[in-house]
Amino acid sequence: MTFRERGPDWIRDPGLRAAATLFAAGLAGLVGVGLAWAGVAGKLSVPMQLPFVVSGGIGGVALTGAAWGMLAIHLERRAAAYERAALETVVRDAAEFAERLRSRPGPTEGRSRPARLSRRRQPKP
């Protein structure tokens, strides 16, 4: 038995694993921004600050934005899939119910049909 099979629910579900990975990547981007800020704060010369800004700052912001953007898209698609599955269940249940109603014998089957009464008013004598 593998760790995925006996582990917690978020390890067994690939959608939750993807969400956890994207969230962790977003946090890693924020750590990169924090490290860039710490590196820039320690230098007085702008040319010495530039490598921290380029590598940590821009890279961290890009990683954070991309990861959290993909996380938002992933969660929306997952919610849409759950909604589609629920709608399919409702439609299937309604179709089964309609089929049962159609196959059920009607109230007039097996009996002769009663004569229709006229709804016209009879003329007064």
MDAnalysis code that builds the backbone (N, CA, C; Angstrom):
import MDAnalysis as mda
import numpy as np

u = mda.Universe.empty(375, n_residues=125, atom_resindex=np.repeat(np.arange(125), 3), trajectory=True)
u.add_TopologyAttr("name", ["N", "CA", "C"] * 125)
u.add_TopologyAttr("resid", np.arange(1, 126))
u.add_TopologyAttr("resname", ["MET", "THR", "PHE", "ARG", "GLU", "ARG", "GLY", "PRO", "ASP", "TRP", "ILE", "ARG", "ASP", "PRO", "GLY", "LEU", "ARG", "ALA", "ALA", "ALA", "THR", "LEU", "PHE", "ALA", "ALA", "GLY", "LEU", "ALA", "GLY", "LEU", "VAL", "GLY", "VAL", "GLY", "LEU", "ALA", "TRP", "ALA", "GLY", "VAL", "ALA", "GLY", "LYS", "LEU", "SER", "VAL", "PRO", "MET", "GLN", "LEU", "PRO", "PHE", "VAL", "VAL", "SER", "GLY", "GLY", "ILE", "GLY", "GLY", "VAL", "ALA", "LEU", "THR", "GLY", "ALA", "ALA", "TRP", "GLY", "MET", "LEU", "ALA", "ILE", "HIS", "LEU", "GLU", "ARG", "ARG", "ALA", "ALA", "ALA", "TYR", "GLU", "ARG", "ALA", "ALA", "LEU", "GLU", "THR", "VAL", "VAL", "ARG", "ASP", "ALA", "ALA", "GLU", "PHE", "ALA", "GLU", "ARG", "LEU", "ARG", "SER", "ARG", "PRO", "GLY", "PRO", "THR", "GLU", "GLY", "ARG", "SER", "ARG", "PRO", "ALA", "ARG", "LEU", "SER", "ARG", "ARG", "ARG", "GLN", "PRO", "LYS", "PRO"])
u.atoms.positions = np.array([
    [0.853, -1.168, 0.000],
    [0.000, 0.000, 0.000],
    [0.904, 1.237, 0.000],
    [0.643, 2.138, -0.924],
    [1.471, 3.333, -1.032],
    [1.002, 4.398, -0.051],
    [1.834, 5.421, 0.096],
    [1.500, 6.515, 1.012],
    [0.248, 7.255, 0.548],
    [0.072, 7.354, -0.775],
    [-1.124, 8.039, -1.291],
    [-2.402, 7.297, -0.926],
    [-2.342, 5.984, -0.901],
    [-3.541, 5.196, -0.614],
    [-3.910, 5.224, 0.855],
    [-2.932, 5.342, 1.754],
    [-3.250, 5.326, 3.178],
    [-3.102, 6.689, 3.838],
    [-2.733, 7.705, 3.067],
    [-2.513, 9.036, 3.614],
    [-3.813, 9.800, 3.812],
    [-3.687, 11.047, 4.221],
    [-4.885, 11.866, 4.410],
    [-5.601, 12.147, 3.088],
    [-6.810, 12.704, 3.197],
    [-7.641, 12.934, 2.009],
    [-6.971, 13.858, 0.994],
    [-6.270, 14.889, 1.447],
    [-5.701, 15.837, 0.488],
    [-4.567, 15.206, -0.315],
    [-3.986, 14.119, 0.183],
    [-2.947, 13.425, -0.587],
    [-3.599, 12.488, -1.605],
    [-4.729, 11.907, -1.272],
    [-5.409, 10.990, -2.189],
    [-6.082, 11.708, -3.349],
    [-6.559, 12.915, -3.114],
    [-7.294, 13.655, -4.137],
    [-6.319, 14.473, -4.988],
    [-6.230, 14.200, -6.297],
    [-5.274, 14.942, -7.126],
    [-5.607, 16.431, -7.225],
    [-6.872, 16.784, -7.145],
    [-7.244, 18.197, -7.200],
    [-6.763, 18.963, -5.983],
    [-6.867, 18.335, -4.818],
    [-6.384, 18.992, -3.615],
    [-4.859, 19.040, -3.571],
    [-4.215, 18.022, -4.121],
    [-2.746, 18.061, -4.204],
    [-2.293, 19.204, -5.095],
    [-2.967, 19.404, -6.215],
    [-2.619, 20.501, -7.118],
    [-2.842, 21.849, -6.431],
    [-3.951, 21.977, -5.701],
    [-4.222, 23.225, -4.994],
    [-3.164, 23.492, -3.929],
    [-2.763, 22.468, -3.201],
    [-1.729, 22.638, -2.174],
    [-0.390, 23.013, -2.804],
    [-0.071, 22.426, -3.945],
    [1.181, 22.743, -4.627],
    [1.181, 24.182, -5.128],
    [0.079, 24.626, -5.717],
    [-0.004, 26.003, -6.200],
    [0.040, 26.997, -5.049],
    [-0.600, 26.673, -3.941],
    [-0.557, 27.546, -2.778],
    [0.873, 27.638, -2.231],
    [1.566, 26.511, -2.188],
    [2.951, 26.508, -1.717],
    [3.855, 27.315, -2.656],
    [3.612, 27.236, -3.960],
    [4.395, 28.030, -4.912],
    [4.136, 29.522, -4.705],
    [2.889, 29.889, -4.407],
    [2.588, 31.287, -4.110],
    [3.304, 31.768, -2.859],
    [3.339, 30.927, -1.855],
    [4.065, 31.285, -0.632],
    [5.568, 31.380, -0.891],
    [6.097, 30.505, -1.747],
    [7.519, 30.574, -2.095],
    [7.831, 31.884, -2.809],
    [6.927, 32.357, -3.632],
    [7.114, 33.657, -4.281],
    [7.151, 34.786, -3.268],
    [6.276, 34.708, -2.262],
    [6.290, 35.732, -1.213],
    [7.576, 35.677, -0.406],
    [8.096, 34.488, -0.176],
    [9.389, 34.354, 0.510],
    [10.487, 34.985, -0.336],
    [10.436, 34.792, -1.648],
    [11.406, 35.417, -2.540],
    [11.354, 36.930, -2.465],
    [10.151, 37.486, -2.410],
    [10.003, 38.948, -2.269],
    [10.575, 39.390, -0.929],
    [10.318, 38.632, 0.116],
    [10.852, 38.982, 1.445],
    [12.366, 38.927, 1.480],
    [12.948, 37.907, 0.858],
    [14.407, 37.811, 0.809],
    [15.008, 38.939, -0.023],
    [14.332, 39.307, -1.106],
    [14.810, 40.432, -1.913],
    [14.766, 41.728, -1.110],
    [13.710, 41.923, -0.370],
    [13.607, 43.122, 0.456],
    [14.717, 43.148, 1.513],
    [14.970, 41.998, 2.134],
    [16.035, 41.936, 3.139],
    [17.398, 42.215, 2.507],
    [17.619, 41.714, 1.287],
    [18.887, 41.969, 0.607],
    [19.052, 43.419, 0.197],
    [17.965, 44.026, -0.263],
    [18.002, 45.436, -0.662],
    [18.189, 46.320, 0.557],
    [17.562, 45.973, 1.661],
    [17.656, 46.797, 2.868],
    [19.062, 46.796, 3.445],
    [19.845, 45.783, 3.157],
    [21.195, 45.698, 3.701],
    [22.241, 46.436, 2.875],
    [21.886, 46.930, 1.705],
    [22.839, 47.605, 0.812],
    [22.452, 49.074, 0.669],
    [23.443, 49.960, 0.676],
    [23.196, 51.393, 0.500],
    [23.345, 51.808, -0.952],
    [24.127, 51.101, -1.707],
    [24.400, 51.453, -3.095],
    [23.341, 50.811, -4.009],
    [22.777, 51.626, -4.902],
    [21.745, 51.126, -5.815],
    [22.270, 50.028, -6.728],
    [23.487, 50.149, -7.290],
    [23.972, 49.040, -8.123],
    [24.112, 47.723, -7.359],
    [24.310, 47.791, -6.084],
    [24.402, 46.566, -5.287],
    [23.008, 46.019, -4.931],
    [22.001, 46.878, -4.959],
    [20.630, 46.453, -4.671],
    [19.956, 45.807, -5.878],
    [20.396, 46.205, -7.065],
    [19.739, 45.776, -8.295],
    [19.654, 44.254, -8.447],
    [20.689, 43.468, -8.146],
    [20.537, 42.007, -8.288],
    [19.443, 41.426, -7.385],
    [19.302, 41.985, -6.195],
    [18.246, 41.498, -5.292],
    [16.859, 41.826, -5.846],
    [16.726, 43.032, -6.386],
    [15.430, 43.449, -6.935],
    [15.058, 42.594, -8.139],
    [16.026, 42.359, -9.015],
    [15.741, 41.608, -10.232],
    [15.460, 40.139, -9.923],
    [16.332, 39.520, -9.158],
    [16.169, 38.077, -8.943],
    [15.064, 37.762, -7.950],
    [15.101, 38.396, -6.795],
    [14.119, 38.069, -5.765],
    [12.808, 38.813, -5.927],
    [12.891, 40.097, -6.200],
    [11.672, 40.910, -6.263],
    [10.799, 40.572, -7.450],
    [11.369, 40.710, -8.649],
    [10.574, 40.464, -9.857],
    [10.222, 38.982, -9.971],
    [11.182, 38.121, -9.687],
    [10.896, 36.673, -9.747],
    [9.857, 36.247, -8.726],
    [9.949, 36.811, -7.521],
    [8.979, 36.466, -6.477],
    [7.579, 36.945, -6.807],
    [7.488, 38.174, -7.330],
    [6.164, 38.692, -7.712],
    [5.589, 37.869, -8.862],
    [6.434, 37.515, -9.835],
    [5.955, 36.710, -10.962],
    [5.495, 35.331, -10.490],
    [6.285, 34.698, -9.626],
    [5.914, 33.371, -9.118],
    [4.630, 33.436, -8.298],
    [4.506, 34.446, -7.457],
    [3.300, 34.592, -6.632],
    [2.070, 34.824, -7.500],
    [2.168, 35.748, -8.440],
    [1.028, 36.046, -9.312],
    [0.612, 34.860, -10.155],
    [1.592, 34.175, -10.729],
    [1.270, 33.019, -11.574],
    [0.657, 31.888, -10.756],
    [1.244, 31.606, -9.598],
    [0.744, 30.486, -8.785],
    [-0.660, 30.767, -8.268],
    [-0.891, 31.945, -7.760],
    [-2.220, 32.231, -7.216],
    [-3.253, 32.446, -8.300],
    [-2.834, 32.912, -9.466],
    [-3.761, 32.978, -10.599],
    [-4.187, 31.590, -11.047],
    [-3.205, 30.687, -11.155],
    [-3.541, 29.303, -11.538],
    [-4.369, 28.618, -10.457],
    [-4.119, 28.958, -9.196],
    [-4.909, 28.383, -8.103],
    [-6.366, 28.828, -8.201],
    [-6.580, 30.108, -8.508],
    [-7.951, 30.603, -8.654],
    [-8.659, 29.901, -9.811],
    [-7.967, 29.743, -10.932],
    [-8.556, 29.053, -12.077],
    [-8.856, 27.597, -11.724],
    [-7.932, 26.953, -11.041],
    [-8.115, 25.552, -10.654],
    [-9.330, 25.384, -9.749],
    [-9.465, 26.257, -8.763],
    [-10.593, 26.140, -7.833],
    [-11.924, 26.433, -8.521],
    [-11.948, 27.389, -9.456],
    [-13.184, 27.667, -10.199],
    [-13.580, 26.476, -11.067],
    [-12.608, 25.876, -11.729],
    [-12.921, 24.721, -12.572],
    [-13.384, 23.537, -11.737],
    [-12.804, 23.372, -10.559],
    [-13.205, 22.289, -9.667],
    [-14.639, 22.503, -9.176],
    [-14.979, 23.736, -8.824],
    [-16.347, 24.041, -8.397],
    [-17.332, 23.827, -9.543],
    [-16.942, 24.199, -10.760],
    [-17.815, 23.983, -11.918],
    [-18.023, 22.493, -12.176],
    [-16.994, 21.690, -11.962],
    [-17.135, 20.239, -12.153],
    [-18.102, 19.645, -11.129],
    [-18.012, 20.096, -9.870],
    [-18.961, 19.624, -8.858],
    [-20.385, 20.039, -9.212],
    [-20.551, 21.257, -9.710],
    [-21.886, 21.730, -10.086],
    [-22.434, 20.929, -11.259],
    [-21.571, 20.638, -12.252],
    [-22.005, 19.821, -13.390],
    [-22.419, 18.432, -12.944],
    [-21.661, 17.843, -12.020],
    [-22.001, 16.498, -11.536],
    [-23.334, 16.508, -10.800],
    [-23.576, 17.545, -10.011],
    [-24.854, 17.638, -9.294],
    [-26.009, 17.817, -10.275],
    [-25.807, 18.622, -11.301],
    [-26.852, 18.830, -12.294],
    [-27.134, 17.549, -13.069],
    [-26.092, 16.803, -13.415],
    [-26.288, 15.528, -14.107],
    [-27.065, 14.541, -13.237],
    [-26.824, 14.558, -11.941],
    [-27.553, 13.679, -11.030],
    [-29.033, 14.041, -11.011],
    [-29.325, 15.333, -10.962],
    [-30.724, 15.780, -10.958],
    [-31.416, 15.388, -12.263],
    [-30.739, 15.607, -13.386],
    [-31.336, 15.268, -14.682],
    [-31.558, 13.763, -14.794],
    [-30.585, 12.966, -14.357],
    [-30.733, 11.507, -14.416],
    [-31.892, 11.039, -13.536],
    [-32.005, 11.603, -12.330],
    [-33.109, 11.222, -11.446],
    [-34.461, 11.613, -12.042],
    [-34.512, 12.790, -12.666],
    [-35.762, 13.225, -13.294],
    [-36.126, 12.324, -14.464],
    [-35.139, 11.900, -15.239],
    [-35.409, 11.002, -16.367],
    [-35.889, 9.641, -15.875],
    [-35.282, 9.126, -14.807],
    [-35.738, 7.852, -14.242],
    [-37.162, 7.967, -13.707],
    [-37.470, 9.088, -13.067],
    [-38.818, 9.300, -12.547],
    [-39.827, 9.371, -13.688],
    [-39.466, 10.077, -14.763],
    [-40.366, 10.172, -15.914],
    [-40.568, 8.802, -16.556],
    [-39.530, 8.013, -16.623],
    [-39.646, 6.673, -17.197],
    [-40.546, 5.787, -16.338],
    [-40.423, 5.896, -15.031],
    [-41.310, 5.119, -14.151],
    [-42.763, 5.547, -14.322],
    [-42.988, 6.851, -14.452],
    [-44.361, 7.319, -14.659],
    [-44.912, 6.835, -15.992],
    [-44.081, 6.815, -17.018],
    [-44.520, 6.392, -18.328],
    [-44.832, 4.900, -18.351],
    [-44.088, 4.088, -17.629],
    [-44.303, 2.640, -17.654],
    [-45.412, 2.195, -16.708],
    [-45.840, 3.058, -15.814],
    [-46.901, 2.711, -14.877],
    [-48.234, 2.673, -15.615],
    [-49.085, 1.681, -15.326],
    [-50.385, 1.618, -16.007],
    [-51.245, 2.807, -15.601],
    [-51.920, 3.351, -16.583],
    [-52.777, 4.516, -16.345],
    [-54.068, 4.139, -15.654],
    [-54.846, 5.115, -15.215],
    [-56.099, 4.827, -14.502],
    [-57.186, 4.249, -15.398],
    [-57.095, 4.443, -16.725],
    [-58.158, 3.961, -17.609],
    [-57.759, 2.713, -18.379],
    [-56.549, 2.215, -18.178],
    [-56.142, 1.018, -18.909],
    [-56.925, -0.189, -18.396],
    [-57.402, -0.983, -19.329],
    [-58.127, -2.191, -18.972],
    [-59.619, -1.941, -18.769],
    [-60.066, -0.705, -18.780],
    [-61.480, -0.387, -18.632],
    [-61.947, 0.364, -19.867],
    [-63.257, 0.278, -20.079],
    [-63.784, 1.051, -21.202],
    [-63.816, 2.517, -20.800],
    [-63.668, 3.327, -21.790],
    [-63.610, 4.761, -21.538],
    [-65.023, 5.297, -21.359],
    [-65.257, 6.133, -20.356],
    [-66.609, 6.674, -20.163],
    [-66.951, 7.661, -21.268],
    [-68.237, 7.751, -21.546],
    [-68.691, 8.689, -22.573],
    [-68.496, 10.107, -22.065],
    [-68.138, 10.987, -22.997],
    [-67.936, 12.381, -22.606],
    [-69.295, 13.063, -22.485],
    [-69.371, 13.870, -21.508],
    [-70.586, 14.648, -21.336],
    [-70.441, 15.942, -22.103],
    [-71.528, 16.343, -22.703],
    [-71.479, 17.561, -23.470],
    [-71.468, 18.757, -22.528],
    [-70.683, 19.720, -22.866],
    [-70.604, 20.908, -22.019],
    [-71.473, 22.047, -22.578],
    [-72.145, 21.766, -23.689],
    [-73.024, 22.799, -24.251],
    [-74.248, 22.954, -23.392],
    [-74.679, 24.172, -23.331],
    [-75.919, 24.422, -22.561],
    [-77.121, 23.961, -23.392],
    [-77.997, 23.334, -22.718],
    [-79.220, 22.882, -23.375],
    [-80.151, 24.083, -23.552],
    [-80.810, 24.165, -24.720],
    [-81.726, 25.307, -24.923],
    [-82.928, 25.208, -23.986],
    [-83.385, 26.349, -23.554],
    [-84.537, 26.389, -22.652],
    [-85.811, 26.201, -23.453],
    [-86.812, 25.419, -22.961],
    [-88.074, 25.187, -23.713],
    [-89.020, 26.353, -23.648],
])
